[in-house]
Amino acid sequence: MSRIVDPPGSDRWGRLWQAVGARGDPRPCYERLMQAYSESHRRYHDFQHITNCLAVFETARHLANQPDAVETAIRFHDVVYEPRAQDNEEQSAALARRCLLEAGVGGEIADSVSRLVLATKSHASTEVNAAVLIDVDLSILGQSEARFEEYERQIRKEYSWVPATIFAAKRAEILEGFLARERIYTTDFFHERLERNARKNIQDSLRRLNSMIA
């Protein structure tokens, strides 16, 4: 009989499964997540995004007072992603809560994970765990110029059905919102490391987008 090889990351998922108090086989839920993040319309919000967020979170895990809940929320925060929909975060939060409760996780933890996922809709919260999650999710904005431009191309592909000028206007509106904030990153940890580069990347992107709108 051939040996079943667990997918990459499933060992870590198994440890997290136990840490949050889930019971039973962790693989069905993991495979459900893998299937969702492998959907063909995803170009940025895919399993690689989750892997990158987990890597970034490892550098900031010490900031959270519920690190296992934050890690679980990272896993679920984009599990439902349909570019044409307006309720992806709500659907992802509901799915996370349902999956955790079905696995025997306590209601307090399931509710915490659900609230954390919902916090990624506004990308704004002063609650410590939500702030860490949001800063992790937004860490892409402060990456190298080459990585940021790749991210921009990936987002454009996810919205390839939107006419170029309309996409540019909507995208500029979103980025201007981040630029208008006093701080893009709530935690000092991310603010000190990524804020300056994020603002430069956004300003460069806005110049390109505005040239398309004009």
Summary of the structure (lengths in Angstrom):
residues: 214
radius of gyration: 17.8
end to end distance: 63.5
largest distance: 63.5
contacts: 626
relative contact order: 0.11
helix: 71%
strand: 0%
